[in-house]
Each structure stands twice: as C-alpha cells, then as structure tokens.
Amino acid sequence: MPARRRQIIRNRALPILWLTVVAALLLAGCSVDGTPTKETDQQVQPNPVPTMVVLDASDSMNTADAPGPRLDAAKAAVTSLAGGLPAGTPFGVVAFGSQKVARETTQTVGCADVRTVVPLGPLNTTALQGALNGLEAKGYTPIALALQQADEQLPASGPASIVLVSDGESTCQPPPCETAAAIHQQRPDVTISAVGFRTDDPSLACIAEKGGGLFVTADNAAQLSARLAAAQNAQAATTRLTPTSRGGITIGQSLSDVRAANPSFPTSGRTDGDRTIYRWIDCDYAFVDDVLVEIAPGDPPGSAGTTIDGVSSGTPGSRAVELYGEPLEDSDNVAVFTADQAAGTAYRIGYEGGDTIADGTVTTVILCHCLPSKKSSDGGPEVVKVIAVDQSGNPINGFAVTGSTQSWDSSTIGYCSNAIGAITLGVYHCGSTADSASVCWPSQGRLLCAYSPFKTELTAYSYSGTLPSLDQPDPDVSPWGLELANGARCVKVLGGAFPQGPVGYLYSYSCASGSDYTFVFVPTDSKQLFDKSGSTWTVTYGESDSVPTQVAVTKAYYSAAQ
C-alpha cells in the first residue's frame, strides 16, 4: 500500500479496550466464555445489571434525519433496550435539555437542565414508555451533570452500567470526559458507554474510553436500537465487528501496535498477493505494508463474523439492507455495505439463496478497508481523509513526530479554528500567519501538527490555555490538498507573498511537479475551485507567469479526527 493510501485509514467508532478483553479473546475462538462461538443473527443481549440511560433531549435532537426526529428514535431504542432485560432489573433514565428552551435560556440556567425521568428501580416497561413519551427536546447539553446524577442513583457496590445517547458534544462545564474518568476510577465495576447518534464527536469517544466502556456511532434508528444494547453490555460486544474494529484491534492499526497490545499475536504469517495474513485464534488479520486492512473471523474466513448489530451467518439479507442501506456493490453473491464512511471501512457480506442480498441469507461477514472509492457520478475526484493521530493522541497510519517539542502561548491557541479541509470536529488550524499549522490533532496536552497531506511528519507543540470550541465543519469546505491527473500534488495556500499571477485569477493551491513551481488558481469573479461542466472535475493550473490550463483532479484530500 503506498504511503499516501495509508493516511486515509482511521477509526471513528472505536470500541474502547475493556480490561478483560484480551484475556477473553485468548481463551478460545475469540469467544468471551472460552468456547468456540458462531454467533447467531441477533443483537447483543443486554446485561442484567443496574442500568442508567443518560438521554440527550437537547434542541438538536429535534432534527428529523433518523428518519423522523432523533429524539423519537432514541426513545424507541431505550424502550427496546429495556425490553431485552429481565423483568425487575434495576433500570432508570436521566435526561438533559428537556425542560428549558435553549434560545430563551441563559447558559447558567440551561446547564442545570437535568432531571431523572425514571428513577432507578425494578424495570417497568409500561411506566418507562409513558415517561419517555412526555419528553421533548429543547435545551442545552449538560452531559457531565447528567452523568453525575445517573451515577448517584446506582447501588453502592457491584457491577452497573451507564449508557449515554447523544448527538453532540457538551455545551456545559465541567468536561464530561473528566467526570466519566472520575466515576470509573472510583467504581471500576461501573462502565460508562456512549452512542453517538449521527456524530463521531471525539468528546463522546473520550467519555467511553475513560469510563471503561464502548463507543459506537449510529446513523439511523435501526442501528441505534442495536448499538444501544451493545453499549450497555460492552463485554459481550468484544467479539463483534464494529464499523472499524473487533476486540480492540482496529482497521488501520500498524502491525507493531497490534503486537504491542496483544503479545501472543503471531510473528509470522502467510503471503497472499500484496497482503500478509496472520491467523490468531480463530480470526484472519490481513495487513498491507504492515497496516491492518481486513478482519475475517472463522474458517472459512468470515463464516464466524458478526457485526455489532447482529448480522451473521443465517441472518436474512434484508436485515443488512435495513441496517446499512442499499449495498454499494452486489454481485457474485457478495454485497459491500458502508461500515464507516470516514474510515473507509465496509462490511463485505457473502450470501446465498437469492440474486441479490435483499433476497438471500447471509453466509459470511468480513470487516475491511475496502469501501469503494467515493467518486461522484459527475466525475468528481476520489475523496481521501487524512487521519494522523488516534483518539489516545498517538500517531497512526505511518505518521511520526519529528524534532523536539515546540511551545505555543495562549495567544496562538486563541487563533485555533477548524483545520484546513476539516470534515470532522476535533482537528484544528492554529496560528495567524502564512506559516501557521494547517492541521493539528490533540495529543495528551500537546498538538501534533502537519503542514501537508502528502508528508507523514508531525511537529509537536505544547501550549498554554484552552483550545477553543469548534463550529461544525462547512460541508462545502475546500480540500486540504489536491492530486491532479498530471501528477502534481497541491496544498492549500494560507497566505504569503506571490508574484503577480494571471489576470483574472487568485492563487489557491501551491503545487509540486518536478522542479517547477506551479499553482492552482480560482477565477476572481466566481471563486469556484472546481469546473464541473465536463466529464471530470478540473481546476485551473499553471505557472505564475503563463496562461493557465484546465487539469483533471483525481483525488481531493481532507483532514479528519478519529
């Protein structure tokens, strides 16, 4: 795999490593009870322990893309979760943002908008549904206070579960990640998991990581229902294929990182074309250039694969369509579904008994970095997402820190905003001059910054002050970098001094093509980067003192956080 391809692999829905995961996987067959397993087509069953659900009822949960309002889908998922628990299991619900309308409320008042909708007590599904029906989405997002209120209701000892369902980051202090860490540190037998509903916000992933639980995302009501149950019973979900990982091993990890976390992982494997396949316990792990690209449980590969949503051998193919939408490819009894768009991962599902998967029955499930290139039907370029740092702040995908750590003061941090070409939250552009850092990822009190999407060097910066909150990325953001059909690689210009350019054009990207200094320009009047009128998208390209020409764009590079 070329170096530039290694950059795009990332994990949005990382299942956090529970302390017992590795030991359980080592027992046999990647099972959690020491016996070889072949999971059936069913969701993870909830764990009958005291459970508090923390439910987001902030104003954004009115968004009707679940389909229907997000809050309605969340209510249905909570009801489904409760329905899978034995009668009498202690169960309760805390909601935030359900009482004070955000636009009519000060932040101080809005950040106190937390209430117990259902006090922890023996499960009564009828009463639960009635209480949920009365919830409305109105206000702020005080996640930390809601976690505290949920924790205060749990029994003083014994295992218990807190599950947060939210569609965004907290808008109130204190930072909820710190609250989750404090709860789990005091009570290691209490797990705190998070389900990001139509979001992969890093703050939600941090809550699950520090809370010893599971972080998954859900993009529709069907996924939300299945993944809420998995989040409540994180231990049982360890053998499932999440959209990016299995048992703490993640697509995009380096071979050395996998071995460091799993000392018994094999030291040798078999070669299959450009891939090296390592058989560990009952799973095939395929690497290209020492980067993990495929996880295939069972023998034959994929026969024991089960998604986090319960799709496995024997599942009706129509259920996969319900969960993941129409397949991106479907031929020769193999269908490919999007697992995680931003990570470039897919579920490759084999089936039998039908001409299409919707009419067949699942036989195999494999998780792979095999999402078909996202090319627009009108000739748009392939979209490449550059992820250099994982959720724990460690360089990944071939990136490495070079040189010594430099220092920034609070004024530099004050200039931080969404990164150049950012398509997710959690990645920053810092500085006020042309040599400012284009893309920076938080890393344990530092920022690891890159200046080009085509180089794997990171510069570490320590800083004082607090990173500012970011706005949602612009859906029409210009790419960080472009790769052109003539081989030129171009990086977004951030200012600086240039010679007089072609009349009627502005400098937009600086390119490298051999020893020439070339540029991508945008017309002064329209300021439109791409010309989409032909069979392929083109940009205006040339030297500063020559007449520019149109050149096709093959790849557009964007920055993103895990």
DRENDOZA-218147 format. One line per 5 residues: number of its first residue (from 1); their letters; for each residue x, y, z of C-alpha. Coordinates in pm, 1 decimal, m for minus. Layout:
! DRENDOZA-218147
NUM = a = X/Y/Z ~ ...
//
This chain:
! DRENDOZA-218147
1 = mparr = 0.0/0.0/0.0 ~ 154.6/335.7/m99.7 ~ 221.3/577.0/183.6 ~ m49.1/816.9/72.6 ~ m309.9/541.6/94.7
6 = rqiir = m206.5/454.4/448.8 ~ m310.4/803.4/555.1 ~ m677.7/752.1/494.0 ~ m739.4/464.3/729.7 ~ m896.7/565.4/1055.4
11 = nralp = m1140.2/454.5/1321.8 ~ m1446.5/661.1/1416.7 ~ m1632.4/405.3/1618.4 ~ m1355.8/259.4/1824.5 ~ m1461.3/9.0/2092.4
16 = ilwlt = m1261.2/101.0/2398.1 ~ m1039.6/m169.5/2545.6 ~ m1204.5/m324.1/2847.9 ~ m960.1/m479.5/3093.7 ~ m1081.0/m830.2/3030.6
21 = vvaal = m1099.3/m819.6/2651.9 ~ m759.1/m963.3/2569.4 ~ m783.2/m1238.0/2827.5 ~ m1123.6/m1337.4/2698.6 ~ m1004.5/m1345.8/2340.6
26 = llagc = m710.2/m1564.9/2432.2 ~ m923.7/m1836.0/2585.6 ~ m1051.8/m1982.7/2261.3 ~ m1222.6/m1897.1/1937.0 ~ m1233.1/m1521.9/2014.1
31 = svdgt = m1526.0/m1604.4/2244.1 ~ m1585.6/m1448.7/2582.8 ~ m1656.3/m1773.6/2766.3 ~ m1371.4/m1990.7/2643.8 ~ m1562.3/m2191.5/2384.2
36 = ptket = m1559.3/m2158.5/2006.7 ~ m1854.1/m1949.5/1901.3 ~ m2070.5/m1895.2/1599.8 ~ m2298.6/m1610.2/1693.3 ~ m2648.9/m1612.8/1552.8
41 = dqqvq = m2833.5/m1331.9/1380.6 ~ m2925.0/m1144.6/1693.7 ~ m2828.2/m825.1/1867.0 ~ m2603.5/m819.0/2171.4 ~ m2824.8/m908.3/2463.3
46 = pnpvp = m2833.3/m652.2/2746.2 ~ m2653.2/m742.5/3067.2 ~ m2898.3/m776.7/3360.8 ~ m2715.9/m529.7/3585.6 ~ m2840.0/m197.6/3726.1
51 = tmvvl = m2854.6/35.4/3426.8 ~ m2896.1/411.6/3393.1 ~ m2953.6/558.9/3049.0 ~ m2847.5/922.2/3005.3 ~ m3061.7/1059.4/2724.2
56 = dasds = m2990.5/1370.0/2518.3 ~ m3304.5/1585.9/2488.5 ~ m3126.4/1899.4/2372.0 ~ m3265.4/2109.1/2089.3 ~ m3061.1/1934.6/1817.8
61 = mntad = m3243.1/1607.7/1889.9 ~ m3541.5/1757.3/1705.8 ~ m3350.2/1711.1/1379.3 ~ m3560.5/1484.5/1156.9 ~ m3298.1/1261.3/994.6
66 = apgpr = m3334.1/932.6/1186.6 ~ m3564.7/921.5/976.3 ~ m3804.7/1130.1/1183.8 ~ m3687.7/1323.9/1491.0 ~ m3372.0/1189.2/1652.7
71 = ldaak = m3535.5/1200.6/1994.4 ~ m3815.4/968.0/1878.1 ~ m3557.5/717.0/1755.3 ~ m3370.3/744.3/2085.9 ~ m3687.8/685.8/2287.6
76 = aavts = m3765.6/375.7/2081.4 ~ m3410.1/247.3/2129.9 ~ m3428.5/292.5/2507.5 ~ m3760.5/107.8/2514.5 ~ m3607.4/m173.3/2306.7
81 = laggl = m3307.9/m193.0/2539.6 ~ m3534.5/m222.3/2841.1 ~ m3741.3/m488.5/2664.9 ~ m3432.7/m708.9/2640.4 ~ m3369.7/m704.3/3016.2
86 = pagtp = m3525.3/m948.8/3260.8 ~ m3827.0/m816.0/3448.6 ~ m3725.8/m645.2/3769.9 ~ m3376.8/m542.7/3653.3 ~ m3291.2/m206.3/3812.9
91 = fgvva = m3332.1/48.7/3534.9 ~ m3358.3/425.9/3517.7 ~ m3334.4/721.9/3281.2 ~ m3179.2/1066.3/3326.4 ~ m3248.3/1326.7/3057.8
96 = fgsqk = m3078.9/1658.1/2991.9 ~ m3205.5/1956.1/2794.5 ~ m3571.1/1856.2/2820.6 ~ m3710.6/2147.9/3022.7 ~ m3558.2/2482.3/2919.4
101 = varet = m3571.2/2612.1/2561.5 ~ m3214.3/2692.0/2459.9 ~ m3283.7/3013.7/2269.9 ~ m3483.0/3153.1/2563.8 ~ m3248.0/3045.0/2842.9
106 = tqtvg = m2914.9/3167.4/2975.7 ~ m2633.2/2916.6/2970.8 ~ m2618.2/2909.7/3350.9 ~ m2981.8/2802.5/3372.7 ~ m2963.6/2574.6/3069.8
111 = cadvr = m2661.4/2391.1/3206.1 ~ m2863.9/2290.2/3512.1 ~ m3137.9/2134.0/3296.7 ~ m3101.8/1772.8/3409.1 ~ m3377.0/1559.5/3556.0
116 = tvvpl = m3442.9/1199.4/3644.6 ~ m3720.4/1084.2/3415.4 ~ m3733.1/731.3/3557.3 ~ m3568.2/677.3/3899.9 ~ m3357.2/363.8/3924.9
121 = gplnt = m3585.0/81.0/4030.1 ~ m3729.4/m253.1/3916.9 ~ m3792.8/m232.1/3543.4 ~ m4149.0/m147.7/3446.5 ~ m4163.9/m113.4/3068.3
126 = talqg = m4513.8/35.1/3068.1 ~ m4417.2/311.3/3309.7 ~ m4091.9/364.6/3119.9 ~ m4267.7/415.6/2789.9 ~ m4514.1/657.4/2944.8
131 = alngl = m4233.6/862.9/3095.9 ~ m4040.4/873.8/2769.5 ~ m4346.1/979.7/2572.3 ~ m4357.9/1302.0/2770.0 ~ m4001.3/1405.2/2682.8
136 = eakgy = m3940.6/1698.1/2447.8 ~ m3610.8/1816.6/2301.8 ~ m3549.7/2179.8/2398.1 ~ m3228.6/2291.9/2554.4 ~ m2857.9/2273.3/2632.7
141 = tpial = m2624.3/1972.0/2661.5 ~ m2503.5/1937.2/3024.6 ~ m2361.7/1586.4/2984.4 ~ m2132.1/1589.4/3288.8 ~ m2409.0/1685.1/3530.7
146 = alqqa = m2632.4/1415.1/3383.4 ~ m2360.4/1150.6/3425.9 ~ m2317.6/1255.9/3787.9 ~ m2690.6/1232.3/3852.8 ~ m2703.7/887.5/3694.3
151 = deqlp = m2408.2/765.6/3899.1 ~ m2562.4/887.9/4225.4 ~ m2857.8/654.2/4174.6 ~ m2656.9/335.9/4121.4 ~ m2610.7/85.6/4405.9
156 = asgpa = m2307.2/147.7/4623.7 ~ m2134.1/m171.0/4506.4 ~ m2144.6/m431.5/4234.6 ~ m2133.5/m406.5/3853.8 ~ m2353.9/m149.7/3684.8
161 = sivlv = m2384.4/29.7/3352.8 ~ m2434.2/390.6/3244.6 ~ m2514.1/444.2/2875.8 ~ m2512.2/790.3/2719.0 ~ m2704.7/858.5/2397.6
166 = sdges = m2620.6/1195.9/2241.3 ~ m2588.5/1366.6/1904.9 ~ m2310.7/1606.7/2000.2 ~ m2058.3/1744.6/2243.0 ~ m2135.3/1900.8/2579.0
171 = tcqpp = m2214.1/2273.8/2585.1 ~ m2157.9/2296.5/2961.5 ~ m1881.0/2262.0/3217.9 ~ m1719.7/2055.0/3358.4 ~ m1575.6/1845.3/3073.2
176 = pceta = m1778.2/1520.1/3073.3 ~ m1470.0/1311.0/2991.7 ~ m1321.5/1411.5/3326.8 ~ m1646.8/1324.1/3500.7 ~ m1655.6/979.8/3337.5
181 = aaihq = m1295.7/917.5/3437.8 ~ m1365.2/1010.9/3798.0 ~ m1671.6/784.9/3818.4 ~ m1494.0/485.2/3667.9 ~ m1181.1/537.4/3875.2
186 = qrpdv = m1385.3/535.3/4194.2 ~ m1603.4/245.6/4075.5 ~ m1416.4/26.2/3821.2 ~ m1715.8/m209.8/3808.4 ~ m1931.8/71.3/3665.9
191 = tisav = m1887.9/103.4/3290.1 ~ m1982.2/420.1/3105.2 ~ m2051.4/375.3/2734.5 ~ m2160.6/625.3/2471.0 ~ m2359.4/604.7/2149.7
196 = gfrtd = m2300.7/894.9/1913.5 ~ m2621.2/937.1/1714.1 ~ m2521.5/1069.6/1373.1 ~ m2197.9/1200.2/1522.9 ~ m1848.5/1075.1/1598.8
201 = dpsla = m1764.5/1364.5/1828.1 ~ m1429.1/1290.9/1999.7 ~ m1565.5/1404.0/2336.7 ~ m1816.4/1116.9/2332.7 ~ m1543.0/868.7/2247.2
206 = ciaek = m1338.7/1007.0/2537.1 ~ m1629.5/952.5/2777.3 ~ m1642.2/585.2/2681.7 ~ m1264.6/544.0/2689.5 ~ m1227.7/697.0/3036.2
211 = ggglf = m1545.6/523.6/3152.7 ~ m1419.2/177.5/3062.2 ~ m1699.2/121.4/2814.7 ~ m1778.4/115.1/2445.4 ~ m1813.9/397.7/2194.8
216 = vtadn = m2011.8/335.9/1879.2 ~ m2189.8/558.8/1635.3 ~ m2534.7/504.5/1486.7 ~ m2668.0/661.5/1169.8 ~ m3031.6/551.2/1175.9
221 = aaqls = m3299.4/421.7/1409.8 ~ m3227.1/54.3/1338.4 ~ m2857.9/94.8/1419.4 ~ m2932.7/299.9/1729.3 ~ m3153.1/27.2/1874.5
226 = arlaa = m2894.0/m246.3/1816.3 ~ m2595.4/m42.2/1929.2 ~ m2755.9/85.1/2246.2 ~ m2783.6/m275.5/2362.8 ~ m2419.5/m336.4/2268.2
231 = aqnaq = m2309.7/m27.1/2458.7 ~ m2498.3/m141.6/2768.5 ~ m2320.5/m480.4/2757.8 ~ m1973.7/m382.7/2640.9 ~ m1811.0/m710.4/2744.0
236 = aattr = m2043.0/m920.6/2527.9 ~ m1969.0/m697.1/2230.5 ~ m1596.7/m775.0/2225.0 ~ m1621.8/m1041.9/1954.4 ~ m1847.8/m834.3/1731.3
241 = ltpts = m1730.5/m643.6/1426.0 ~ m1789.5/m276.1/1495.3 ~ m1771.0/m40.8/1195.0 ~ m1393.8/m21.4/1240.9 ~ m1267.9/m290.9/1478.9
246 = rggit = m1305.0/m614.6/1673.0 ~ m1196.9/m678.3/2028.9 ~ m984.3/m362.9/2044.7 ~ m799.2/m438.1/1719.0 ~ m875.2/m165.4/1467.1
251 = igqsl = m860.1/m138.3/1091.5 ~ m571.3/97.0/1016.2 ~ m355.4/m9.6/1312.0 ~ 6.7/m92.7/1244.4 ~ 129.2/m447.0/1291.6
256 = sdvra = 367.1/m330.5/1564.9 ~ 83.4/m164.8/1758.3 ~ m132.7/m476.1/1734.5 ~ 152.4/m691.0/1866.4 ~ 232.4/m444.2/2143.7
261 = anpsf = m125.7/m465.1/2270.9 ~ m152.0/m842.1/2212.6 ~ 177.9/m1016.5/2297.5 ~ 58.7/m1354.7/2166.9 ~ m16.9/m1219.2/1819.8
266 = ptsgr = 177.4/m1427.4/1562.5 ~ 522.2/m1318.7/1448.4 ~ 485.8/m1475.1/1104.3 ~ 207.1/m1506.3/851.5 ~ 132.1/m1626.8/500.5
271 = tdgdr = 162.2/m1414.8/188.4 ~ m136.4/m1361.5/m39.9 ~ m51.3/m1116.6/m315.7 ~ 32.6/m781.3/m156.4 ~ m121.7/m890.6/172.6
276 = tiyrw = 24.3/m1075.5/468.7 ~ m232.9/m1273.4/663.7 ~ m185.8/m1366.3/1029.0 ~ m408.4/m1630.0/1184.4 ~ m470.0/m1552.6/1550.8
281 = idcdy = m704.1/m1772.8/1747.7 ~ m993.3/m1811.8/1500.6 ~ m950.3/m1489.2/1303.3 ~ m760.2/m1390.7/989.3 ~ m598.3/m1047.5/1008.0
286 = afvdd = m474.4/m914.6/672.8 ~ m205.6/m645.2/653.3 ~ m75.1/m442.2/360.4 ~ 253.5/m262.6/422.7 ~ 211.4/m360.3/790.7
291 = vlvei = m122.4/m178.4/816.7 ~ m434.1/m379.5/908.9 ~ m686.2/m380.1/623.5 ~ m915.4/m676.5/696.9 ~ m1056.9/m881.6/986.4
296 = apgdp = m1220.7/m1212.2/892.2 ~ m1338.1/m1430.8/1184.6 ~ m1392.7/m1803.1/1135.2 ~ m1280.8/m2076.5/898.7 ~ m1353.5/m2025.0/616.1
301 = pgsag = m1278.9/m1653.9/665.9 ~ m1586.7/m1456.4/761.5 ~ m1801.5/m1757.3/849.7 ~ m1799.3/m1657.9/1219.0 ~ m1817.0/m1283.9/1155.5
306 = ttidg = m2092.9/m1099.5/1338.8 ~ m2148.9/m725.2/1321.8 ~ m2217.6/m512.8/1626.6 ~ m2578.5/m506.9/1505.0 ~ m2610.4/m887.5/1498.3
311 = vssgt = m2573.8/m960.4/1126.0 ~ m2408.6/m1301.7/1088.8 ~ m2438.5/m1632.3/908.0 ~ m2808.6/m1713.5/883.4 ~ m2932.5/m1354.1/903.8
316 = pgsra = m3179.4/m1257.2/629.4 ~ m3002.2/m1030.5/383.2 ~ m3290.9/m787.8/407.3 ~ m3183.9/m713.8/766.0 ~ m2842.8/m597.3/641.5
321 = velyg = m3018.9/m366.0/397.7 ~ m3237.3/m233.3/678.9 ~ m2933.4/m155.8/892.4 ~ m2682.7/m32.8/635.6 ~ m2890.5/87.0/341.3
326 = epled = m2858.5/m29.7/m16.4 ~ m2527.9/m207.6/m88.2 ~ m2257.2/m16.5/m271.0 ~ m2181.0/m329.5/m471.2 ~ m2375.6/m653.5/m507.9
331 = sdnva = m2252.2/m923.4/m745.2 ~ m2146.4/m1288.0/m739.3 ~ m2324.1/m1340.6/m405.4 ~ m2115.6/m1077.9/m227.3 ~ m2252.1/m739.4/m117.2
336 = vftad = m2047.5/m446.7/13.6 ~ m2204.2/m207.4/264.4 ~ m2069.4/110.4/418.0 ~ m1945.8/42.4/772.0 ~ m1778.5/376.8/840.1
341 = qaagt = m1761.9/626.1/554.9 ~ m1497.6/846.2/714.0 ~ m1277.7/547.6/799.4 ~ m1313.0/396.3/454.9 ~ m1434.9/69.2/604.7
346 = ayrig = m1701.3/m165.3/476.9 ~ m1880.0/m486.0/566.0 ~ m1823.0/m738.5/287.4 ~ m2111.3/m981.6/326.2 ~ m2146.4/m1311.2/142.1
351 = yeggd = m2489.8/m1462.8/89.2 ~ m2678.1/m1745.2/m75.3 ~ m3032.5/m1820.0/m189.1 ~ m3103.9/m1505.5/m389.2 ~ m2999.8/m1299.5/m687.9
356 = tiadg = m2942.6/m1001.0/m457.4 ~ m2863.6/m985.0/m88.5 ~ m3210.8/m849.5/m15.5 ~ m3349.1/m1186.3/m127.4 ~ m3075.0/m1405.5/19.3
361 = tvttv = m2935.1/m1526.6/350.0 ~ m2601.5/m1416.7/496.4 ~ m2316.8/m1671.2/496.4 ~ m2005.9/m1464.9/578.5 ~ m1922.7/m1123.5/724.2
366 = ilchc = m1582.7/m956.1/688.0 ~ m1475.1/m609.2/803.1 ~ m1230.1/m446.6/565.3 ~ m1076.0/m126.0/446.9 ~ m1248.8/m184.4/115.8
371 = lpskk = m1503.0/93.1/83.0 ~ m1525.8/165.3/m288.9 ~ m1361.5/491.9/m385.3 ~ m1607.3/773.8/m343.9 ~ m1621.4/917.2/m690.3
376 = ssdgg = m1900.9/1150.0/m786.1 ~ m2131.2/1034.4/m1062.6 ~ m2049.3/1361.5/m1237.5 ~ m1675.3/1296.3/m1248.2 ~ m1568.9/1421.6/m906.8
381 = pevvk = m1236.1/1312.4/m756.4 ~ m1175.1/1035.5/m506.9 ~ m1211.7/1165.2/m151.6 ~ m916.6/1088.6/78.2 ~ m944.0/1151.9/451.6
386 = viavd = m615.6/1210.5/633.8 ~ m604.7/1088.0/995.7 ~ m264.9/1113.4/1164.5 ~ m345.7/1068.8/1535.7 ~ m572.3/824.0/1718.2
391 = qsgnp = m816.7/901.2/1998.9 ~ m546.6/842.9/2260.8 ~ m319.0/1100.1/2098.8 ~ m76.1/855.5/1935.9 ~ 46.1/892.4/1575.7
396 = ingfa = m103.6/632.3/1340.6 ~ m114.5/539.8/971.8 ~ 257.5/593.9/916.7 ~ 278.2/938.3/1077.5 ~ 554.5/1015.7/1327.6
401 = vtgst = 669.6/1313.4/1535.5 ~ 995.4/1465.9/1413.7 ~ 1218.4/1706.1/1605.7 ~ 1174.7/1837.0/1957.3 ~ 854.3/1970.4/2107.5
406 = qswds = 799.2/2340.7/2045.1 ~ 594.1/2578.5/2255.9 ~ 291.5/2796.5/2184.8 ~ 137.5/3051.5/2417.0 ~ m230.0/3115.0/2474.7
411 = stigy = m242.4/3381.6/2202.8 ~ m151.3/3126.0/1937.5 ~ m413.6/2886.2/2069.8 ~ m661.0/3171.7/2056.7 ~ m627.3/3167.1/1679.9
416 = csnai = m715.1/2797.1/1655.3 ~ m1014.6/2715.7/1436.8 ~ m1135.3/2427.1/1221.8 ~ m843.7/2267.0/1040.6 ~ m778.3/2330.6/673.8
421 = gaitl = m1002.4/2094.0/480.9 ~ m1165.0/1962.8/800.8 ~ m1466.7/1738.3/757.2 ~ m1498.0/1640.6/1125.0 ~ m1463.8/1811.9/1459.1
426 = gvyhc = m1155.1/1750.2/1671.8 ~ m890.3/1875.6/1428.6 ~ m750.4/2230.3/1439.6 ~ m576.0/2501.1/1235.8 ~ m364.1/2716.4/1467.1
431 = gstad = m174.2/3039.0/1407.0 ~ m230.9/3378.3/1249.0 ~ 32.5/3386.1/974.7 ~ 105.4/3208.9/648.8 ~ 331.8/2959.8/827.5
436 = sasvc = 61.5/2859.0/1076.4 ~ m4.6/2489.1/1130.9 ~ m255.2/2365.7/874.2 ~ m388.4/2065.1/1061.7 ~ m335.1/1976.8/1429.3
441 = wpsqg = m460.5/1682.8/1633.7 ~ m484.3/1697.6/2017.6 ~ m238.1/1464.5/2188.0 ~ m222.1/1441.9/2567.0 ~ m177.8/1811.6/2637.3
446 = rllca = 0.5/1881.6/2308.9 ~ m95.5/1938.4/1948.1 ~ 59.7/1724.4/1675.6 ~ 55.9/1928.5/1357.1 ~ 104.8/1860.9/987.3
451 = yspfk = 168.8/2109.7/710.4 ~ 95.2/1889.7/410.3 ~ m138.3/1595.2/346.5 ~ 138.5/1430.8/144.4 ~ 403.0/1414.9/419.1
456 = telta = 392.9/1199.8/731.4 ~ 599.6/1428.8/954.2 ~ 427.4/1574.4/1260.6 ~ 551.7/1867.1/1469.3 ~ 465.0/1860.4/1840.1
461 = ysysg = 357.5/2181.8/2012.7 ~ 293.5/2228.1/2382.1 ~ 57.8/2511.4/2465.6 ~ m93.3/2712.0/2747.5 ~ m460.2/2797.9/2771.2
466 = tlpsl = m761.5/2606.8/2645.5 ~ m840.1/2506.7/2291.2 ~ m1146.0/2692.9/2164.1 ~ m1471.3/2517.6/2077.6 ~ m1512.5/2444.5/1709.2
471 = dqpdp = m1807.5/2504.8/1482.1 ~ m1947.4/2220.7/1276.1 ~ m1728.9/2189.7/964.3 ~ m1852.6/2355.0/647.9 ~ m1998.3/2079.3/426.4
476 = dvspw = m1854.7/2264.3/123.9 ~ m1507.2/2312.1/271.1 ~ m1223.3/2326.8/18.4 ~ m984.1/2029.8/29.1 ~ m655.3/2047.9/216.7
481 = glela = m477.1/1903.3/m84.7 ~ m533.7/1803.3/m447.1 ~ m377.8/1538.4/m665.8 ~ m400.4/1614.3/m1035.9 ~ m403.9/1393.5/m1342.0
486 = ngarc = m61.6/1529.1/m1446.0 ~ 92.8/1402.1/m1120.6 ~ 108.1/1736.7/m943.3 ~ 32.9/1744.4/m572.8 ~ m107.6/2072.2/m448.6
491 = vkvlg = m153.1/2210.1/m95.7 ~ m397.4/2483.0/8.0 ~ m236.5/2828.5/21.0 ~ m269.6/3005.0/358.1 ~ m145.0/3345.1/250.7
496 = gafpq = 204.4/3471.9/187.9 ~ 371.1/3672.8/m90.2 ~ 346.3/3560.1/m452.1 ~ 444.1/3722.9/m781.1 ~ 176.8/3878.2/m999.6
501 = gpvgy = m34.2/3591.6/m1127.9 ~ m252.2/3550.7/m1436.3 ~ m502.3/3829.4/m1482.7 ~ m844.6/3736.1/m1350.8 ~ m723.7/3462.5/m1113.1
506 = lysys = m629.8/3423.5/m746.4 ~ m371.5/3185.2/m600.1 ~ m543.3/2890.4/m430.0 ~ m302.3/2591.7/m411.3 ~ 73.5/2558.8/m437.1
511 = casgs = 184.9/2251.3/m630.3 ~ 490.8/2035.0/m671.6 ~ 560.9/1879.8/m1011.3 ~ 926.8/1806.0/m1062.5 ~ 1134.6/2120.1/m1019.8
516 = dytfv = 863.5/2355.5/m1142.0 ~ 673.6/2596.8/m919.8 ~ 312.4/2570.5/m1023.1 ~ m21.0/2664.4/m877.9 ~ m394.6/2604.6/m884.0
521 = fvptd = m588.9/2925.6/m931.8 ~ m952.1/3023.5/m884.8 ~ m1130.4/3279.8/m1102.8 ~ m1156.0/3621.4/m937.5 ~ m1521.0/3658.1/m1030.9
526 = skqlf = m1670.0/3320.2/m930.1 ~ m1402.3/3197.3/m685.0 ~ m1512.5/2842.6/m772.2 ~ m1230.6/2591.9/m732.8 ~ m1372.8/2311.5/m948.5
531 = dksgs = m1507.0/2328.0/m1302.0 ~ m1771.3/2054.6/m1309.1 ~ m1902.3/2113.3/m1658.0 ~ m1715.2/1825.1/m1824.4 ~ m1694.0/1450.2/m1770.9
536 = twtvt = m1433.7/1504.9/m1496.6 ~ m1382.9/1786.0/m1249.4 ~ m1097.5/2015.1/m1344.1 ~ m903.9/2303.8/m1187.5 ~ m715.1/2596.7/m1338.3
541 = ygesd = m344.7/2510.2/m1325.0 ~ m16.2/2663.2/m1436.2 ~ 285.9/2876.9/m1355.4 ~ 251.2/3228.2/m1219.9 ~ 371.3/3391.5/m1544.0
546 = svptq = 197.3/3170.7/m1800.4 ~ m152.7/3114.5/m1930.4 ~ m316.9/2851.1/m1704.0 ~ m491.9/2543.7/m1839.4 ~ m758.6/2306.1/m1711.2
551 = vavtk = m631.8/1983.6/m1548.6 ~ m844.9/1698.1/m1411.7 ~ m847.0/1632.7/m1037.7 ~ m801.5/1267.8/m938.2 ~ m800.4/1297.2/m557.6
556 = ayysa = m912.4/1552.2/m300.1 ~ m754.3/1527.5/46.9 ~ m942.5/1634.4/359.5 ~ m841.6/1637.6/727.7 ~ m1036.8/1448.8/993.3
561 = aq = m1018.2/1323.9/1351.3 ~ m1063.7/968.2/1469.0
//
